[in-house]
């Protein structure tokens, strides 16, 4: 069977731990990933976080126009070494680390606007997209929508106004368990603090990210949250039987997000694509890229359309080159999903939706003007 050639669509990557990597490992994302790998070869960074998949040049080659740039730090009980950076032991320390990361994004916007810019409004988004679509320049700025992953940087809901004014647009209450709700590895429901947080978030029109939330907490959030709801980076539990992990979305949660006109971003991380796969133990070739297409297709089948699936790579978020499908060398190679989806019967508009259009539609709907 022969297929027509589909132009490269714009990609939106709904999860990238940029500031965390800059502050913890000293990574410079104005460099190509290949240069970062060369500089880090043989270092502890590779042992902890594997080889980088991200860089401005790679975003350009892959037409990755927008990323959701995270604020993230690790609670001290999950630190791996005594000298680990970006670790907090209380809410004040979390607040300080998250604020420091947010200031990194502001400095990038101020100092290298030709490469990275915060997106806080639809007008910001329109400027980024017009540059990618109409500018004849060889390079384009990558737009950064700020996502707070794990809400312990919010010491009290009264601080949400300040976070919003500084550009945060999405909040996920959990990474592991927090005082707001159960999370990955630490299950549990929404707490009273969590319900208060969600009520306050809705007042400021934050988008709620269900990723990492334990299922009972996510189910209640779907019921009570009045604002927009998405899952920026989570895969389908139905395709990961016997994984014994609460990290994946059940069909019930995916259906709830679809019902709220949200998007689920699929993670191209081998351990989230094949049960039992372990980096350093199993070869990358065991998990070809069609596993990512399987998760995308599952979401589309549940929805009955192509309007609710997306990408949330989580690249450089604790894993790298060693733990992604063999067809991926950098983030630019997410474009390899085009031919896989086309082979499954997805049309050019469908594929454009999945790789970026769905996230762009939600941003245009949910961001302030």
C-alpha positions as CSV (number, residue, x, y, z in Angstrom):
1,X,0.0,0.0,0.0
2,X,1.3,3.4,-0.9
3,X,0.8,6.6,1.1
4,X,1.0,10.2,0.2
5,X,3.7,12.2,1.8
6,X,2.3,14.3,4.7
7,X,4.0,17.6,5.5
8,X,5.7,17.7,8.9
9,X,3.1,18.9,11.4
10,X,3.9,21.3,14.3
11,X,4.5,19.3,17.5
12,X,3.4,20.3,21.0
13,X,5.3,18.4,23.7
14,X,3.2,18.7,26.9
15,X,6.0,17.8,29.4
16,X,9.6,18.9,29.5
17,X,11.6,19.3,32.8
18,X,13.8,22.1,31.3
19,X,14.6,24.2,34.4
20,X,15.0,21.2,36.6
21,X,17.7,19.9,34.3
22,X,19.4,23.2,33.9
23,X,19.7,23.7,37.7
24,X,20.4,20.1,38.7
25,X,22.7,19.1,35.9
26,X,23.8,22.3,34.3
27,X,22.3,21.4,31.0
28,X,22.2,24.1,28.3
29,X,19.2,23.6,26.1
30,X,20.4,26.1,23.5
31,X,22.8,23.3,22.5
32,X,21.8,20.3,20.4
33,X,21.3,17.1,22.3
34,X,24.3,15.6,20.6
35,X,26.5,18.3,22.0
36,X,25.1,17.8,25.5
37,X,25.8,14.1,25.2
38,X,29.4,14.7,24.2
39,X,30.0,17.0,27.1
40,X,28.3,14.7,29.6
41,X,29.9,11.4,28.4
42,X,31.1,9.4,31.4
43,X,29.6,11.7,34.0
44,X,27.2,11.0,36.9
45,X,24.6,12.9,35.0
46,X,24.3,10.1,32.5
47,X,24.2,7.5,35.3
48,X,21.3,9.3,36.9
49,X,19.4,10.8,34.0
50,X,20.7,9.1,30.9
51,X,21.6,10.9,27.7
52,X,19.7,14.0,26.8
53,X,17.0,14.0,24.1
54,X,16.4,17.7,24.0
55,X,18.0,20.8,22.5
56,X,16.9,23.9,20.6
57,X,18.3,22.6,17.3
58,X,16.4,19.4,17.8
59,X,13.2,21.3,18.4
60,X,13.8,23.1,15.2
61,X,14.4,19.9,13.1
62,X,11.3,18.3,14.6
63,X,9.1,21.4,14.3
64,X,8.4,21.3,18.1
65,X,6.9,24.7,18.4
66,X,5.5,24.6,22.0
67,X,6.5,22.7,25.1
68,X,5.0,22.6,28.6
69,X,8.0,23.6,30.7
70,X,7.7,22.2,34.2
71,X,8.4,23.3,37.7
72,X,9.5,20.2,39.5
73,X,11.6,19.2,42.6
74,X,12.0,16.0,44.5
75,X,10.8,15.5,48.1
76,X,13.7,14.5,50.2
77,X,12.3,11.0,51.0
78,X,12.9,10.2,47.3
79,X,16.4,11.6,46.8
80,X,18.9,9.2,45.4
81,X,22.1,10.7,46.9
82,X,23.0,12.8,49.9
83,X,24.3,15.6,47.7
84,X,21.4,15.7,45.2
85,X,20.2,19.1,44.1
86,X,16.6,20.3,43.6
87,X,15.4,18.4,46.7
88,X,13.1,19.8,49.3
89,X,12.2,18.7,52.9
90,X,9.3,21.1,53.5
91,X,6.9,23.4,51.8
92,X,9.0,26.5,52.1
93,X,11.9,24.8,50.4
94,X,9.6,23.5,47.6
95,X,8.3,27.0,47.1
96,X,11.8,28.4,46.9
97,X,12.9,25.8,44.3
98,X,9.8,26.2,42.2
99,X,10.2,30.0,42.2
100,X,13.8,29.7,41.2
101,X,12.9,27.4,38.3
102,X,10.2,29.8,37.1
103,X,12.7,32.7,37.2
104,X,14.9,30.6,34.9
105,X,12.1,30.6,32.3
106,X,11.6,34.3,32.6
107,X,15.4,34.9,32.2
108,X,15.3,32.7,29.1
109,X,12.5,34.8,27.7
110,X,14.4,38.0,28.4
111,X,17.8,36.9,27.3
112,X,17.2,34.5,24.4
113,X,13.8,35.3,23.0
114,X,14.9,34.1,19.6
115,X,15.1,30.6,21.2
116,X,12.7,30.3,24.1
117,X,9.7,32.4,25.3
118,X,7.0,32.0,27.9
119,X,3.5,31.6,26.7
120,X,1.0,33.1,29.2
121,X,-1.8,34.2,26.9
122,X,-3.4,33.5,23.5
123,X,-1.6,36.5,22.1
124,X,1.7,35.0,23.2
125,X,0.7,31.8,21.5
126,X,-0.3,33.5,18.3
127,X,3.0,35.2,18.1
128,X,4.9,31.9,18.5
129,X,2.7,30.1,15.9
130,X,2.9,33.0,13.4
131,X,6.7,32.8,13.6
132,X,6.7,29.1,12.9
133,X,4.2,29.3,10.1
134,X,5.1,32.5,8.3
135,X,8.6,33.6,9.2
136,X,11.3,32.9,6.6
137,X,14.0,32.9,9.3
138,X,15.9,29.6,9.8
139,X,15.2,29.4,13.5
140,X,12.0,29.9,15.5
141,X,11.4,30.5,19.2
142,X,10.0,27.6,21.2
143,X,7.0,28.6,23.3
144,X,7.0,27.5,26.9
145,X,3.7,27.0,28.7
146,X,4.5,26.7,32.4
147,X,3.3,23.6,34.3
148,X,3.7,23.0,38.0
149,X,4.2,19.3,38.6
150,X,3.5,18.5,42.2
151,X,1.8,21.4,44.0
152,X,3.9,21.5,47.1
153,X,5.4,24.8,45.9
154,X,2.0,26.2,46.8
155,X,2.2,26.7,50.5
156,X,-1.3,28.0,50.7
157,X,-4.0,28.5,48.1
158,X,-3.7,32.3,48.6
159,X,-0.4,32.1,46.7
160,X,-2.1,31.0,43.5
161,X,-2.6,34.6,42.3
162,X,1.1,35.2,42.5
163,X,1.9,32.0,40.6
164,X,-0.7,32.9,37.9
165,X,0.7,36.4,37.6
166,X,4.1,35.0,37.1
167,X,2.9,32.8,34.2
168,X,2.0,29.4,35.6
169,X,-1.0,28.0,33.7
170,X,-1.3,24.4,34.6
171,X,-1.0,22.6,38.0
172,X,-0.7,18.9,38.7
173,X,-1.4,18.4,42.5
174,X,0.7,15.2,42.7
175,X,4.0,13.7,41.7
176,X,4.3,11.2,44.5
177,X,1.8,11.7,47.3
178,X,1.4,15.2,48.5
179,X,-0.6,16.9,51.2
180,X,-3.2,17.6,48.4
181,X,-3.7,14.0,47.2
182,X,-2.3,10.5,46.7
183,X,0.1,10.1,43.8
184,X,2.6,7.8,42.1
185,X,3.9,5.1,44.5
186,X,1.9,6.8,47.4
187,X,-1.8,6.2,46.8
188,X,-4.6,8.0,48.4
189,X,-7.7,10.3,47.8
190,X,-8.0,14.0,47.6
191,X,-7.5,15.6,51.0
192,X,-9.3,18.6,52.4
193,X,-6.3,20.7,51.4
194,X,-6.6,19.3,47.9
195,X,-10.2,20.2,47.6
196,X,-9.4,23.8,48.8
197,X,-6.6,23.9,46.3
198,X,-8.9,22.9,43.4
199,X,-11.5,25.4,44.3
200,X,-9.0,28.2,44.4
201,X,-7.3,27.0,41.1
202,X,-10.7,27.2,39.4
203,X,-11.0,30.8,40.5
204,X,-7.9,31.7,38.5
205,X,-8.6,29.4,35.5
206,X,-5.7,27.1,36.0
207,X,-5.8,23.9,34.0
208,X,-5.7,20.8,36.2
209,X,-3.3,18.1,35.2
210,X,-4.4,14.7,36.5
211,X,-1.0,13.0,35.6
212,X,0.5,11.3,38.7
213,X,-2.7,11.6,40.7
214,X,-3.9,8.3,42.3
215,X,-7.1,7.1,40.7
216,X,-9.5,7.9,43.6
217,X,-8.1,11.4,43.7
218,X,-8.4,11.8,39.9
219,X,-12.0,10.5,39.9
220,X,-13.1,13.0,42.5
221,X,-11.2,15.8,40.8
222,X,-13.1,15.0,37.6
223,X,-16.3,15.4,39.5
224,X,-15.6,18.6,41.4
225,X,-13.1,20.7,39.4
226,X,-14.9,23.5,37.5
227,X,-12.0,24.4,35.2
228,X,-10.2,22.7,32.3
229,X,-8.7,19.2,32.9
230,X,-6.0,17.4,31.0
231,X,-3.4,14.6,31.5
232,X,-0.2,16.0,30.2
233,X,1.9,12.8,30.4
234,X,0.3,9.5,31.2
235,X,-0.2,6.2,29.3
236,X,-3.0,3.7,29.1
237,X,-3.4,1.2,31.9
238,X,-5.4,-1.0,29.6
239,X,-2.3,-1.6,27.5
240,X,-0.1,-2.2,30.6
241,X,-1.8,-5.2,32.3
242,X,-0.2,-6.4,35.5
243,X,2.1,-3.4,35.7
244,X,1.2,-3.0,39.4
245,X,1.6,0.8,39.0
246,X,-0.8,3.6,39.6
247,X,1.1,5.8,37.2
248,X,-1.1,4.9,34.2
249,X,-4.6,6.1,33.4
250,X,-7.5,3.7,33.5
251,X,-10.1,3.9,30.7
252,X,-12.3,5.5,33.3
253,X,-9.9,8.4,33.8
254,X,-9.2,8.8,30.1
255,X,-12.9,8.8,29.4
256,X,-13.4,11.5,32.1
257,X,-10.8,13.7,30.5
258,X,-12.4,13.1,27.1
259,X,-15.7,14.0,28.6
260,X,-14.2,17.3,29.8
261,X,-12.9,18.0,26.2
262,X,-9.3,17.5,27.5
263,X,-6.2,15.9,26.0
264,X,-4.0,13.0,27.2
265,X,-0.3,13.2,26.3
266,X,1.4,9.8,25.7
267,X,4.9,9.2,27.1
268,X,7.4,7.5,24.8
269,X,9.2,5.9,27.8
270,X,9.8,2.2,27.4
271,X,9.0,1.3,31.0
272,X,5.6,2.9,30.4
273,X,5.1,1.0,27.1
274,X,6.1,-2.6,28.0
275,X,5.5,-4.2,31.4
276,X,8.8,-5.4,32.9
277,X,11.1,-3.4,30.6
278,X,14.1,-2.1,32.6
279,X,16.8,0.3,31.3
280,X,20.2,-1.4,31.3
281,X,18.6,-4.9,31.4
282,X,16.5,-4.9,28.3
283,X,17.5,-3.6,24.8
284,X,15.6,-0.6,23.3
285,X,14.7,-2.7,20.3
286,X,12.2,-4.6,22.5
287,X,10.0,-1.5,22.4
288,X,9.6,-0.1,18.9
289,X,7.8,3.1,18.3
290,X,4.5,1.4,17.3
291,X,3.9,0.9,21.0
292,X,3.5,4.7,21.3
293,X,1.1,4.6,18.4
294,X,-0.8,1.8,20.3
295,X,-1.5,4.1,23.2
296,X,-2.4,7.0,21.0
297,X,-4.8,4.8,19.1
298,X,-6.4,3.5,22.3
299,X,-7.2,7.0,23.4
300,X,-8.6,7.8,19.9
301,X,-10.8,4.6,20.0
302,X,-12.2,5.5,23.4
303,X,-13.0,9.0,22.1
304,X,-14.3,8.0,18.7
305,X,-12.1,10.7,17.1
306,X,-8.6,12.1,17.0
307,X,-9.3,15.2,19.2
308,X,-8.1,14.0,22.6
309,X,-4.7,12.3,22.1
310,X,-1.4,14.1,22.2
311,X,2.3,13.8,23.2
312,X,3.8,14.5,26.6
313,X,7.3,13.2,26.2
314,X,8.7,13.7,29.7
315,X,12.1,13.5,27.9
316,X,15.1,14.1,30.2
317,X,12.7,13.6,33.1
318,X,14.7,10.8,34.8
319,X,15.3,8.9,31.6
320,X,16.9,9.6,28.2
321,X,18.2,8.0,25.0
322,X,18.7,4.6,26.6
323,X,15.0,4.3,27.6
324,X,13.1,5.3,24.5
325,X,12.1,3.4,21.3
326,X,14.9,2.8,18.9
327,X,13.4,5.1,16.3
328,X,14.0,8.1,18.6
329,X,17.4,9.7,18.8
330,X,16.1,13.1,19.9
331,X,12.8,14.9,20.3
332,X,12.9,15.7,16.6
333,X,12.2,12.0,15.9
334,X,8.7,12.3,17.3
335,X,7.9,13.1,13.6
336,X,8.4,9.3,13.0
337,X,4.9,8.9,14.4
338,X,3.5,10.4,11.3
339,X,4.1,7.4,9.1
340,X,3.0,4.9,11.8
341,X,-0.3,6.7,12.3
342,X,-0.8,7.1,8.6
343,X,-0.4,3.3,8.2
344,X,-3.2,2.8,10.7
345,X,-5.6,4.9,8.6
346,X,-5.2,8.2,10.3
347,X,-5.7,11.2,7.9
348,X,-3.4,14.2,7.6
349,X,-5.8,16.3,9.8
350,X,-6.0,13.5,12.4
351,X,-2.2,13.3,12.6
352,X,-1.8,17.1,12.8
353,X,-4.3,17.0,15.7
354,X,-2.5,14.3,17.6
355,X,1.0,15.7,17.2
356,X,0.1,19.2,18.2
357,X,-3.2,20.5,17.1
358,X,-5.2,19.1,20.1
359,X,-3.0,20.8,22.6
360,X,-3.0,24.1,20.6
361,X,-6.8,24.0,20.5
362,X,-7.0,23.6,24.3
363,X,-4.5,26.4,24.8
364,X,-6.4,28.7,22.6
365,X,-9.6,27.9,24.6
366,X,-8.1,28.1,28.1
367,X,-5.4,30.7,28.0
368,X,-6.3,34.3,28.8
369,X,-6.3,36.8,25.9
